[in-house]
Amino acid sequence: MTQLGWIHFSPAFKSKVDSILDRLDEEGVVDELGVGVFRDAIADYFFPGTSTIQTRARYFFIIPYLIKDFLQQKGRRQDELDRYLYDQEHELMWRLAAKYGFNRTAGFGVIGITKKPKQRIARRPSSIYWNGLRTFHFIQTDLSLAGYSQWLSRSMEHRSERLVRETAADDADVEQVDWHGIKVSTYRHDWLLDLDLPLLYEEADFFLQRIKDLFPQTLLGQLAMGKNLWENMRNADGFETFARTAQDSALPDQLKQQLRFAHDLSIVVEGLHWVYCHLIHVKHYSDHQFAGQFEIWLDELYDRLLDVEQLHLDTFFDSLPRARPDTLQFIVQVLNLVRTRQLSMDAFAVLVQKQEIRIKGQKSRLRDAALRDFQQSEQKSLFALNYRFGNVRTLLNDIFQGLSQ
């Protein structure tokens, strides 16, 4: 198994790599057929600013609070934000982990919950949450975390000169408050005294209002505004159930249709999963055990689909996601087989084998000289698409719990 090792220990450099890794870590399962690009595009549309590696809403406030603390430090070198965040994020990690007894269940969502003092984590909250902080305008910048840190250092060097040049007192006040781009109004100097995972009321209210103001037409915005819709999500056992129950809600018709497409695409991907598992097991173990799983899936398919007639990409996408042309062709062909009711194990198998070899190249398990790198009965490839459902439910639950105080 290929592993990454750091040969450059600059926090700024590492944060650049971390931001790339964040985008590669959606749902944590290797995408053998390239369909994850559609999952991620749909999730970005439904739930902007979120990711599968975000854990709790609290971190959306911890990072800007730490930066505000840094800006108020006296006598610090002006290029130390990276190091300051590195040190403080680990200190807070150890503190929260100890608060919950280093127990994953008790401290659900604490990043690094099992780490004892002096133990470090590879990906810190600042890199995990940076895109979300920008998306929700907690920190107003287009820069990466590393770029923002560098910009902040340069700005601190020239800030005094810039303020002196201001002629209008009101303008100077605005400059003093907003020059760093941090737009979180809930900061308190003593916020660390009662550090915990739950949001305070004013934080929950701030976050909910941001979602409503910035993304009212998205599924996330509708969840923030609709109590009944949120109850559907809170009580659902997964995305499939939620998408079904949401059809009876007050959602706009377009969002309902997009939910139906996302729901049905996820079910189709289950079929691709069973075919891929079948093909690699037949090739490497002469084992046909997954053929039965595919047949069960096929027997139930059209009862599970919500809108088979609209199962094509332009139902959801005004412009197609950035995907390889052969991957776009692959998913179009797959959906066409389902929509026209011409699918079979053999029809899917032809498409899956060609796509996996194109995507994986020399690492393909289906090419002629492929090596066996998995155990018998082990399942590979994506199975269904949750579109960050669990992460978003936790985020919103934190917000609504905070508002209930």
C-alpha positions as CSV (number, residue, x, y, z in Angstrom):
1,M,0.0,0.0,0.0
2,T,1.4,3.4,-1.0
3,Q,1.9,5.8,1.9
4,L,2.7,9.5,2.1
5,G,5.6,10.8,4.2
6,W,6.5,14.4,4.9
7,I,9.9,15.5,3.7
8,H,9.1,19.2,4.2
9,F,7.9,20.1,7.7
10,S,6.8,23.6,7.1
11,P,3.2,23.9,8.4
12,A,2.3,26.2,5.5
13,F,3.5,23.6,3.0
14,K,1.8,20.8,4.8
15,S,-1.5,22.7,4.9
16,K,-1.4,22.9,1.1
17,V,-1.1,19.1,0.8
18,D,-3.8,18.6,3.5
19,S,-6.3,20.7,1.5
20,I,-5.7,18.3,-1.5
21,L,-6.1,15.2,0.7
22,D,-9.3,16.6,2.1
23,R,-10.8,16.5,-1.4
24,L,-9.6,13.0,-1.9
25,D,-11.1,11.6,1.3
26,E,-14.8,11.7,0.5
27,E,-16.6,8.8,2.3
28,G,-13.3,7.0,2.8
29,V,-13.8,4.1,0.2
30,V,-11.6,3.7,-2.9
31,D,-13.6,4.7,-5.9
32,E,-12.8,2.0,-8.4
33,L,-15.1,3.2,-11.1
34,G,-14.8,7.0,-11.0
35,V,-18.4,7.6,-10.0
36,G,-17.4,9.6,-6.9
37,V,-17.1,12.7,-8.9
38,F,-20.9,12.8,-9.3
39,R,-21.4,12.0,-5.6
40,D,-19.1,14.9,-4.7
41,A,-20.7,17.4,-7.1
42,I,-24.2,16.5,-5.8
43,A,-23.1,16.8,-2.2
44,D,-21.5,20.2,-2.9
45,Y,-24.7,21.4,-4.4
46,F,-27.0,20.1,-1.6
47,F,-24.6,20.9,1.3
48,P,-22.1,23.6,0.4
49,G,-19.2,24.1,2.8
50,T,-19.3,20.6,4.2
51,S,-17.1,17.5,3.9
52,T,-17.1,14.0,5.2
53,I,-14.1,14.7,7.4
54,Q,-15.8,17.5,9.3
55,T,-17.0,16.2,12.7
56,R,-18.7,18.9,14.8
57,A,-19.9,22.4,14.3
58,R,-17.7,23.7,17.2
59,Y,-14.6,23.7,15.0
60,F,-16.1,26.3,12.7
61,F,-15.7,28.7,15.7
62,I,-12.5,27.3,17.3
63,I,-10.4,28.2,14.3
64,P,-11.4,31.9,13.8
65,Y,-11.3,32.3,17.6
66,L,-7.7,31.0,17.6
67,I,-6.7,33.4,14.9
68,K,-8.3,36.3,16.8
69,D,-6.3,35.2,19.9
70,F,-3.2,35.2,17.8
71,L,-3.8,38.7,16.5
72,Q,-4.1,40.0,20.0
73,Q,-0.8,38.4,21.2
74,K,1.9,40.9,22.2
75,G,5.5,40.5,21.2
76,R,5.0,37.6,18.8
77,R,6.9,37.4,15.5
78,Q,4.5,38.2,12.7
79,D,5.2,35.1,10.7
80,E,4.1,32.7,13.4
81,L,0.4,32.0,12.6
82,D,1.2,28.6,11.2
83,R,3.2,27.6,14.2
84,Y,0.6,29.1,16.6
85,L,-2.2,27.2,15.1
86,Y,-0.2,24.0,15.1
87,D,0.6,24.3,18.8
88,Q,-2.8,25.6,19.9
89,E,-4.9,23.0,17.9
90,H,-2.9,20.2,19.5
91,E,-3.3,21.8,23.0
92,L,-7.0,22.0,22.5
93,M,-7.2,18.5,21.1
94,W,-5.5,17.1,24.2
95,R,-7.7,19.1,26.4
96,L,-10.9,18.0,24.8
97,A,-9.7,14.4,24.6
98,A,-8.9,14.4,28.3
99,K,-12.3,16.0,29.1
100,Y,-14.0,13.0,27.5
101,G,-11.7,10.4,28.8
102,F,-10.1,9.7,25.4
103,N,-13.3,7.8,24.6
104,R,-14.6,7.9,21.1
105,T,-18.2,7.4,22.2
106,A,-18.2,10.0,25.0
107,G,-16.2,12.5,22.9
108,F,-18.0,11.9,19.6
109,G,-16.5,14.3,17.0
110,V,-13.4,15.3,18.9
111,I,-10.6,15.3,16.3
112,G,-7.8,13.3,17.7
113,I,-9.9,11.9,20.6
114,T,-7.5,9.0,21.3
115,K,-4.3,11.1,21.3
116,K,-2.5,11.7,24.6
117,P,-0.3,14.7,25.2
118,K,2.7,14.9,22.9
119,Q,0.9,12.7,20.3
120,R,0.1,14.5,17.1
121,I,-2.4,14.3,14.2
122,A,-1.7,14.5,10.5
123,R,-4.6,16.7,9.6
124,R,-5.6,19.4,11.9
125,P,-9.0,21.1,12.2
126,S,-7.8,24.2,10.5
127,S,-7.1,22.3,7.2
128,I,-10.3,20.2,7.6
129,Y,-12.6,23.2,8.1
130,W,-10.9,25.8,6.0
131,N,-13.0,25.5,2.9
132,G,-16.2,25.6,5.1
133,L,-14.9,28.6,6.9
134,R,-14.6,30.4,3.6
135,T,-17.8,29.1,2.2
136,F,-19.9,30.3,5.2
137,H,-17.9,33.6,5.4
138,F,-16.7,32.9,8.8
139,I,-13.4,34.0,7.3
140,Q,-13.8,36.1,4.2
141,T,-11.0,35.2,1.8
142,D,-10.3,33.3,-1.4
143,L,-6.9,32.2,-0.2
144,S,-5.9,28.8,1.0
145,L,-5.0,28.4,4.6
146,A,-1.3,28.7,3.8
147,G,-1.9,31.7,1.5
148,Y,-4.0,33.4,4.2
149,S,-1.3,32.9,6.8
150,Q,1.2,34.5,4.5
151,W,-1.1,37.3,3.6
152,L,-1.9,37.9,7.3
153,S,1.8,38.2,8.1
154,R,2.4,40.7,5.4
155,S,-0.7,42.7,6.4
156,M,0.4,42.8,10.0
157,E,3.7,44.3,8.9
158,H,2.0,47.2,7.1
159,R,-1.2,47.6,9.1
160,S,0.0,50.4,11.3
161,E,1.2,52.5,8.3
162,R,-2.1,51.8,6.6
163,L,-4.2,52.9,9.6
164,V,-2.2,56.1,9.9
165,R,-3.1,57.0,6.3
166,E,-6.9,56.7,7.0
167,T,-8.4,60.1,7.2
168,A,-12.0,59.3,8.2
169,A,-12.4,58.0,11.7
170,D,-15.3,55.7,10.8
171,D,-13.2,54.1,8.0
172,A,-10.4,53.6,10.4
173,D,-12.7,51.8,12.8
174,V,-13.9,49.5,10.0
175,E,-10.4,48.8,8.9
176,Q,-9.4,47.9,12.5
177,V,-12.3,45.4,12.8
178,D,-12.4,43.8,9.4
179,W,-8.9,44.0,7.9
180,H,-8.2,40.3,8.8
181,G,-11.4,39.0,7.1
182,I,-12.7,37.3,10.3
183,K,-16.5,37.8,10.3
184,V,-17.4,35.9,13.4
185,S,-19.2,38.2,15.8
186,T,-19.4,35.7,18.7
187,Y,-15.8,35.8,19.8
188,R,-15.1,36.4,23.5
189,H,-11.7,36.9,25.1
190,D,-12.4,34.2,27.7
191,W,-13.8,31.6,25.3
192,L,-11.3,29.0,26.3
193,L,-12.5,29.0,29.9
194,D,-15.6,26.9,29.1
195,L,-14.3,25.0,26.0
196,D,-16.5,22.2,25.0
197,L,-18.2,20.6,21.9
198,P,-21.7,22.0,22.2
199,L,-22.4,25.4,20.7
200,L,-23.5,28.4,22.8
201,Y,-26.9,29.8,21.8
202,E,-25.3,32.9,20.1
203,E,-23.0,30.7,18.1
204,A,-25.8,28.4,17.0
205,D,-27.9,31.4,16.0
206,F,-25.0,33.0,14.1
207,F,-24.3,29.8,12.2
208,L,-28.0,29.1,11.3
209,Q,-28.4,32.7,10.1
210,R,-25.4,32.4,7.9
211,I,-26.8,29.3,6.2
212,K,-30.2,30.9,5.7
213,D,-28.6,34.1,4.3
214,L,-26.0,32.6,2.0
215,F,-27.7,29.4,0.8
216,P,-31.5,29.7,1.1
217,Q,-32.2,27.7,-2.1
218,T,-30.0,24.7,-1.3
219,L,-31.1,21.6,0.6
220,L,-28.9,22.8,3.5
221,G,-30.7,26.1,3.5
222,Q,-34.1,24.5,3.4
223,L,-33.2,22.2,6.3
224,A,-32.1,25.3,8.3
225,M,-35.5,27.0,7.6
226,G,-37.9,24.0,7.8
227,K,-38.5,22.3,11.1
228,N,-40.5,19.4,9.5
229,L,-37.8,18.8,6.9
230,W,-35.2,18.8,9.6
231,E,-37.2,16.3,11.6
232,N,-37.3,14.0,8.6
233,M,-33.5,14.1,8.3
234,R,-33.0,13.7,12.1
235,N,-35.2,10.6,12.1
236,A,-34.1,9.0,8.9
237,D,-31.8,6.0,8.9
238,G,-29.9,7.2,5.9
239,F,-30.1,9.3,2.7
240,E,-32.4,6.9,0.9
241,T,-35.1,7.1,3.6
242,F,-34.7,10.9,3.9
243,A,-35.0,11.5,0.1
244,R,-38.2,9.5,0.1
245,T,-39.8,11.2,3.1
246,A,-38.8,14.6,1.8
247,Q,-41.0,14.1,-1.3
248,D,-44.0,14.9,1.0
249,S,-42.4,18.1,2.4
250,A,-42.7,21.7,1.3
251,L,-39.5,21.6,-0.6
252,P,-39.4,23.4,-4.0
253,D,-40.2,21.1,-6.8
254,Q,-36.8,21.4,-8.4
255,L,-35.1,20.3,-5.2
256,K,-37.5,17.4,-4.9
257,Q,-36.6,16.3,-8.4
258,Q,-32.9,16.6,-7.7
259,L,-33.3,14.6,-4.5
260,R,-35.1,11.9,-6.5
261,F,-32.2,11.8,-9.0
262,A,-29.6,11.6,-6.2
263,H,-31.6,8.9,-4.5
264,D,-31.9,6.8,-7.7
265,L,-28.2,7.3,-8.7
266,S,-27.2,5.9,-5.3
267,I,-29.3,2.8,-5.9
268,V,-27.8,2.3,-9.3
269,V,-24.3,2.5,-7.9
270,E,-25.2,-0.4,-5.6
271,G,-25.7,-2.5,-8.7
272,L,-22.3,-1.4,-10.1
273,H,-20.8,-2.4,-6.8
274,W,-22.2,-5.9,-6.9
275,V,-21.1,-6.4,-10.5
276,Y,-17.6,-5.2,-9.7
277,C,-17.4,-7.6,-6.7
278,H,-18.7,-10.4,-8.9
279,L,-16.2,-9.8,-11.7
280,I,-13.1,-9.6,-9.4
281,H,-14.2,-12.7,-7.4
282,V,-14.8,-14.8,-10.5
283,K,-11.5,-13.7,-12.0
284,H,-9.3,-14.2,-8.9
285,Y,-11.2,-16.9,-6.9
286,S,-13.6,-18.5,-9.4
287,D,-16.3,-17.5,-6.9
288,H,-19.8,-16.5,-8.0
289,Q,-21.1,-15.5,-4.6
290,F,-21.9,-11.9,-5.6
291,A,-24.0,-12.9,-8.6
292,G,-26.8,-13.6,-6.2
293,Q,-26.5,-10.2,-4.6
294,F,-26.8,-8.6,-8.0
295,E,-30.0,-10.6,-8.8
296,I,-31.6,-9.5,-5.5
297,W,-30.7,-5.9,-6.3
298,L,-32.1,-6.2,-9.8
299,D,-35.4,-7.8,-8.6
300,E,-36.0,-4.9,-6.3
301,L,-34.6,-2.1,-8.4
302,Y,-37.7,-0.6,-10.1
303,D,-39.7,-0.7,-6.8
304,R,-37.0,1.3,-5.1
305,L,-36.4,3.9,-7.8
306,L,-38.4,7.1,-7.4
307,D,-38.3,8.5,-10.9
308,V,-36.7,6.2,-13.5
309,E,-37.9,8.3,-16.4
310,Q,-35.8,11.3,-15.2
311,L,-32.7,9.2,-14.6
312,H,-30.3,11.2,-16.8
313,L,-27.6,13.7,-15.9
314,D,-29.3,16.9,-17.1
315,T,-32.0,16.2,-14.6
316,F,-29.6,17.4,-11.9
317,F,-26.7,19.2,-13.6
318,D,-26.9,22.4,-15.6
319,S,-23.3,21.9,-16.5
320,L,-21.6,18.5,-16.1
321,P,-19.1,17.9,-13.3
322,R,-15.5,17.9,-14.1
323,A,-14.9,14.3,-15.0
324,R,-13.0,12.3,-17.5
325,P,-14.9,12.0,-20.8
326,D,-14.8,8.2,-20.5
327,T,-16.4,8.4,-17.0
328,L,-19.1,10.7,-18.3
329,Q,-19.8,8.2,-21.1
330,F,-19.7,5.3,-18.7
331,I,-22.4,6.8,-16.4
332,V,-24.5,7.9,-19.3
333,Q,-24.5,4.4,-20.7
334,V,-25.3,2.9,-17.2
335,L,-28.2,5.2,-16.7
336,N,-29.5,4.6,-20.2
337,L,-29.6,0.8,-19.5
338,V,-31.5,1.4,-16.3
339,R,-33.9,3.9,-17.8
340,T,-34.7,1.8,-20.8
341,R,-35.0,-1.4,-18.7
342,Q,-32.4,-3.2,-20.7
343,L,-29.9,-3.9,-17.9
344,S,-28.6,-7.3,-17.0
345,M,-25.5,-8.7,-15.3
346,D,-23.8,-9.1,-18.7
347,A,-24.7,-5.6,-19.9
348,F,-23.4,-4.0,-16.7
349,A,-20.3,-6.3,-16.6
350,V,-19.1,-5.1,-20.1
351,L,-19.3,-1.4,-19.0
352,V,-17.8,-2.0,-15.5
353,Q,-14.8,-4.0,-16.8
354,K,-14.0,-1.4,-19.5
355,Q,-14.3,1.5,-17.0
356,E,-12.3,-0.1,-14.3
357,I,-9.4,-0.9,-16.6
358,R,-9.5,2.7,-18.0
359,I,-9.6,4.2,-14.5
360,K,-7.1,1.9,-12.7
361,G,-4.6,1.2,-15.5
362,Q,-1.8,-1.0,-14.2
363,K,-3.6,-1.3,-10.8
364,S,-6.7,-2.7,-12.4
365,R,-7.9,-6.0,-10.8
366,L,-9.7,-6.9,-14.1
367,R,-6.8,-6.6,-16.6
368,D,-5.2,-9.8,-17.9
369,A,-2.1,-9.9,-15.7
370,A,-3.8,-8.4,-12.6
371,L,-2.4,-9.5,-9.2
372,R,-4.8,-10.6,-6.4
373,D,-4.7,-8.0,-3.7
374,F,-7.9,-8.7,-1.7
375,Q,-9.3,-11.5,0.4
376,Q,-12.1,-13.8,-0.7
377,S,-15.5,-12.3,0.1
378,E,-14.0,-8.9,0.6
379,Q,-16.1,-6.1,-1.0
380,K,-14.5,-3.4,-3.1
381,S,-15.7,-0.1,-4.7
382,L,-18.3,2.4,-3.6
383,F,-21.6,1.0,-2.2
384,A,-24.4,3.5,-2.4
385,L,-23.9,7.3,-2.1
386,N,-24.7,9.1,1.2
387,Y,-23.8,12.6,-0.1
388,R,-22.4,13.5,3.4
389,F,-25.8,12.9,5.0
390,G,-24.4,11.8,8.3
391,N,-21.9,14.7,8.6
392,V,-24.6,17.3,7.7
393,R,-27.1,15.8,10.2
394,T,-24.5,16.1,13.0
395,L,-23.7,19.7,12.0
396,L,-27.4,20.7,12.0
397,N,-28.0,18.8,15.2
398,D,-25.3,20.8,16.9
399,I,-26.9,24.0,15.7
400,F,-30.4,23.1,16.7
401,Q,-29.2,21.8,20.1
402,G,-27.5,25.0,20.7
403,L,-30.6,27.0,19.9
404,S,-32.6,24.9,22.4
405,Q,-30.6,26.1,25.4
